[in-house]
Amino acid sequence: MNTTNLLHDARAAEKEQALFYRALAALAEERGDTALSERLNGLHADEQHHLSRLTARLVELNEPLADLSHVASPAVELGEWESVAQVREADEIARYEMLLAQDIDADTRAMIESFLEAERTHERELGGKWMDA
């Protein structure tokens, strides 16, 4: 698979991951758990940031953007969210490690390296807001 296809796949996956954390944050808020809602909103913010940066990078590379309106939030529950999230974060780490194994330009490499660092922190701490604005 070529690098731009991997970037498109990562973009779609980030959309789903952002929706995953947004749905969990809403459930926590409905439950009245402000601390958990803030924690999940931080994760959502980082994943949304990755989605935005991937979108911008693909535009810079003159790549047509796929319509992601079909990407839906996976089913979520607060009961076991941490174990599910850790698996999802491990998948993201593997995805970005695979991208870094490709022959990619320096700008894309730097972006993916920053994502990988954030995803490793997400997996370890299950907290967000690790991305610079």
C-alpha positions as CSV (number, residue, x, y, z in Angstrom):
1,M,0.0,0.0,0.0
2,N,1.4,3.4,-0.9
3,T,2.0,6.2,1.7
4,T,-0.9,8.4,0.6
5,N,-3.3,5.4,0.9
6,L,-2.0,4.9,4.4
7,L,-2.5,8.6,5.2
8,H,-6.1,8.3,3.9
9,D,-6.7,5.2,6.1
10,A,-5.2,7.0,9.1
11,R,-7.5,9.9,8.5
12,A,-10.6,7.7,8.5
13,A,-9.4,5.9,11.6
14,E,-8.8,9.2,13.4
15,K,-12.3,10.3,12.6
16,E,-13.7,7.1,14.2
17,Q,-11.4,7.5,17.2
18,A,-12.5,11.1,17.7
19,L,-16.1,10.0,17.5
20,F,-15.4,7.2,20.0
21,Y,-14.0,9.6,22.6
22,R,-16.7,12.2,21.9
23,A,-19.4,9.6,22.6
24,L,-17.8,8.5,25.8
25,A,-17.4,12.0,27.0
26,A,-21.1,12.6,26.4
27,L,-22.0,9.5,28.4
28,A,-19.7,10.7,31.3
29,E,-21.3,14.1,31.2
30,E,-24.8,12.6,31.2
31,R,-23.8,10.5,34.3
32,G,-22.6,13.7,36.0
33,D,-18.9,12.6,36.1
34,T,-17.2,15.9,35.2
35,A,-13.7,14.7,35.8
36,L,-14.1,11.7,33.5
37,S,-15.9,13.9,30.9
38,E,-12.9,16.3,30.9
39,R,-10.5,13.4,30.6
40,L,-12.4,12.0,27.6
41,N,-12.8,15.4,26.1
42,G,-9.0,15.8,26.2
43,L,-8.6,12.5,24.3
44,H,-11.2,13.6,21.9
45,A,-9.4,16.9,21.3
46,D,-6.1,15.2,20.5
47,E,-7.7,12.7,18.1
48,Q,-9.7,15.6,16.4
49,H,-6.4,17.5,16.1
50,H,-4.8,14.4,14.4
51,L,-7.8,14.3,12.0
52,S,-7.4,17.9,11.1
53,R,-3.6,17.7,10.6
54,L,-4.0,14.6,8.4
55,T,-6.6,16.4,6.4
56,A,-4.4,19.4,5.9
57,R,-1.4,17.3,5.0
58,L,-3.4,15.4,2.3
59,V,-4.6,18.7,0.9
60,E,-0.9,19.9,0.8
61,L,0.0,16.8,-1.1
62,N,-2.8,17.6,-3.6
63,E,-4.7,14.5,-2.6
64,P,-8.5,14.4,-3.1
65,L,-10.2,14.0,0.3
66,A,-12.6,11.1,0.9
67,D,-16.0,12.0,2.3
68,L,-15.9,10.7,5.9
69,S,-19.6,11.3,6.7
70,H,-20.1,7.5,6.6
71,V,-17.7,7.0,9.5
72,A,-19.8,6.4,12.6
73,S,-19.0,6.2,16.2
74,P,-18.5,2.7,17.4
75,A,-20.8,1.4,20.2
76,V,-19.5,2.7,23.5
77,E,-20.1,2.0,27.2
78,L,-18.4,3.6,30.2
79,G,-18.1,0.3,32.1
80,E,-15.1,-1.1,30.3
81,W,-14.1,1.9,28.3
82,E,-10.4,1.9,29.5
83,S,-9.6,-1.6,28.3
84,V,-11.4,-0.9,24.9
85,A,-9.5,2.4,24.6
86,Q,-6.1,0.8,25.3
87,V,-6.7,-1.7,22.5
88,R,-7.8,1.1,20.2
89,E,-4.7,3.2,21.1
90,A,-2.4,0.2,20.5
91,D,-4.0,-0.1,17.0
92,E,-3.2,3.6,16.4
93,I,0.4,3.1,17.5
94,A,0.8,0.2,15.1
95,R,-0.8,2.2,12.3
96,Y,1.7,5.1,12.9
97,E,4.7,2.9,13.3
98,M,3.8,1.3,9.9
99,L,3.6,4.7,8.4
100,L,7.0,5.6,9.8
101,A,8.4,2.5,8.2
102,Q,7.5,3.9,4.8
103,D,9.6,6.2,2.6
104,I,7.8,9.5,3.5
105,D,8.8,13.1,3.2
106,A,10.3,15.0,6.2
107,D,7.2,17.1,6.9
108,T,4.9,14.0,7.0
109,R,7.4,12.1,9.1
110,A,7.6,14.9,11.7
111,M,3.8,15.0,11.9
112,I,3.4,11.3,12.3
113,E,6.2,11.1,14.9
114,S,4.3,13.7,17.0
115,F,1.1,11.7,16.6
116,L,2.9,8.6,17.7
117,E,4.3,10.2,20.8
118,A,0.8,11.4,21.7
119,E,-0.8,8.0,21.0
120,R,1.8,6.3,23.3
121,T,0.9,8.7,26.0
122,H,-2.8,8.1,25.4
123,E,-2.3,4.3,25.7
124,R,-0.3,4.7,28.9
125,E,-2.3,7.3,30.7
126,L,-5.7,7.3,28.9
127,G,-5.7,11.1,29.1
128,G,-5.4,13.7,26.4
129,K,-4.4,17.2,25.5
130,W,-0.9,16.2,24.5
131,M,-1.0,17.9,21.1
132,D,0.2,21.5,20.6
133,A,-2.4,23.8,19.0
